[in-house]
Amino acid sequence: MATAKCAACGRDCGNEKAHCYCSRHAKAFEQLQAHHVDWVRAYGHITWDEYLSRLSKMKETGDLVKQVIEAEAKKNKMEKEKEKNGGPF
């Protein structure tokens, strides 16, 4: 069975998940998750989507992280469309 492609760059992920990242983007995603906790501590409360939105606008944010943010935004949009339409059908 073929492996899934990275949601950010299209490289093989090495697994069969529908939404996955290659090793480079997986590391960026892990860092995003870890630093979200820091932002919550600093700002009191910040949603995941708001955090990603703010980071995407910062010039200091690296390319790999921005690519993961874009992939996560697409994933979230698709999930919201599924909910709006009542499921996968």
C-alpha positions as a LaTeX table, in Angstrom:
\begin{tabular}{lrrr}
\hline
Residue & $x$ (\AA) & $y$ (\AA) & $z$ (\AA) \\
\hline
Met1 & 0.00 & 0.00 & 0.00 \\
Ala2 & 1.33 & 3.46 & $-0.89$ \\
Thr3 & 2.21 & 5.89 & 1.84 \\
Ala4 & 0.37 & 9.16 & 2.22 \\
Lys5 & 1.86 & 12.43 & 1.01 \\
Cys6 & 2.90 & 15.33 & 3.22 \\
Ala7 & 0.07 & 17.84 & 3.49 \\
Ala8 & 2.58 & 20.69 & 3.16 \\
Cys9 & 4.99 & 19.58 & 0.42 \\
Gly10 & 3.81 & 16.30 & $-1.12$ \\
Arg11 & 6.74 & 14.14 & 0.02 \\
Asp12 & 6.07 & 10.65 & 1.38 \\
Cys13 & 5.05 & 10.71 & 5.04 \\
Gly14 & 6.12 & 7.17 & 5.83 \\
Asn15 & 2.67 & 6.21 & 7.09 \\
Glu16 & $-0.86$ & 5.79 & 5.82 \\
Lys17 & $-2.63$ & 8.63 & 7.65 \\
Ala18 & $-4.89$ & 10.80 & 5.54 \\
His19 & $-3.33$ & 14.01 & 6.92 \\
Cys20 & 0.35 & 13.72 & 7.71 \\
Tyr21 & 3.65 & 15.52 & 7.38 \\
Cys22 & 7.10 & 14.51 & 6.16 \\
Ser23 & 9.85 & 14.49 & 8.78 \\
Arg24 & 10.76 & 18.17 & 8.20 \\
His25 & 7.20 & 19.43 & 8.42 \\
Ala26 & 6.39 & 17.05 & 11.29 \\
Lys27 & 9.18 & 18.69 & 13.30 \\
Ala28 & 7.76 & 22.13 & 12.48 \\
Phe29 & 4.28 & 20.96 & 13.54 \\
Glu30 & 5.66 & 19.60 & 16.84 \\
Gln31 & 7.33 & 22.95 & 17.49 \\
Leu32 & 4.07 & 24.76 & 16.72 \\
Gln33 & 2.24 & 22.60 & 19.24 \\
Ala34 & 4.91 & 23.07 & 21.90 \\
His35 & 5.03 & 26.85 & 21.48 \\
His36 & 1.25 & 27.18 & 21.52 \\
Val37 & 1.41 & 26.32 & 25.22 \\
Asp38 & 3.84 & 29.21 & 25.72 \\
Trp39 & 1.52 & 31.60 & 23.90 \\
Val40 & $-1.43$ & 30.47 & 26.04 \\
Arg41 & 0.62 & 31.24 & 29.15 \\
Ala42 & 1.64 & 34.63 & 27.78 \\
Tyr43 & $-1.74$ & 35.75 & 26.41 \\
Gly44 & $-4.05$ & 34.01 & 28.88 \\
His45 & $-6.08$ & 32.29 & 26.18 \\
Ile46 & $-5.46$ & 32.02 & 22.48 \\
Thr47 & $-7.13$ & 29.48 & 20.24 \\
Trp48 & $-5.10$ & 27.25 & 17.96 \\
Asp49 & $-6.54$ & 28.99 & 14.88 \\
Glu50 & $-5.81$ & 32.46 & 16.26 \\
Tyr51 & $-2.26$ & 31.38 & 17.16 \\
Leu52 & $-1.66$ & 30.06 & 13.65 \\
Ser53 & $-3.13$ & 33.20 & 12.12 \\
Arg54 & $-0.86$ & 35.47 & 14.15 \\
Leu55 & 2.22 & 33.39 & 13.38 \\
Ser56 & 1.47 & 33.36 & 9.66 \\
Lys57 & 1.63 & 37.17 & 9.62 \\
Met58 & 4.96 & 37.44 & 11.46 \\
Lys59 & 8.03 & 38.00 & 9.30 \\
Glu60 & 10.10 & 35.98 & 11.79 \\
Thr61 & 8.09 & 32.82 & 11.11 \\
Gly62 & 10.09 & 30.38 & 9.00 \\
Asp63 & 9.03 & 28.90 & 5.68 \\
Leu64 & 8.50 & 25.35 & 6.99 \\
Val65 & 6.24 & 26.61 & 9.77 \\
Lys66 & 4.30 & 28.80 & 7.34 \\
Gln67 & 3.80 & 25.78 & 5.06 \\
Val68 & 2.43 & 23.77 & 7.99 \\
Ile69 & 0.15 & 26.66 & 8.97 \\
Glu70 & $-1.21$ & 26.76 & 5.42 \\
Ala71 & $-1.79$ & 22.98 & 5.43 \\
Glu72 & $-3.53$ & 23.18 & 8.82 \\
Ala73 & $-5.75$ & 26.00 & 7.55 \\
Lys74 & $-6.78$ & 23.86 & 4.56 \\
Lys75 & $-7.45$ & 20.90 & 6.85 \\
Asn76 & $-9.56$ & 23.04 & 9.20 \\
Lys77 & $-11.50$ & 24.48 & 6.28 \\
Met78 & $-12.27$ & 20.99 & 4.97 \\
Glu79 & $-13.36$ & 19.82 & 8.43 \\
Lys80 & $-15.68$ & 22.81 & 8.81 \\
Glu81 & $-17.18$ & 22.13 & 5.37 \\
Lys82 & $-17.84$ & 18.52 & 6.38 \\
Glu83 & $-19.56$ & 19.66 & 9.58 \\
Lys84 & $-21.59$ & 22.23 & 7.66 \\
Asn85 & $-22.70$ & 19.62 & 5.12 \\
Gly86 & $-23.52$ & 17.02 & 7.75 \\
Gly87 & $-20.62$ & 14.61 & 7.28 \\
Pro88 & $-18.50$ & 13.06 & 4.56 \\
Phe89 & $-21.38$ & 12.42 & 2.14 \\
\hline
\end{tabular}
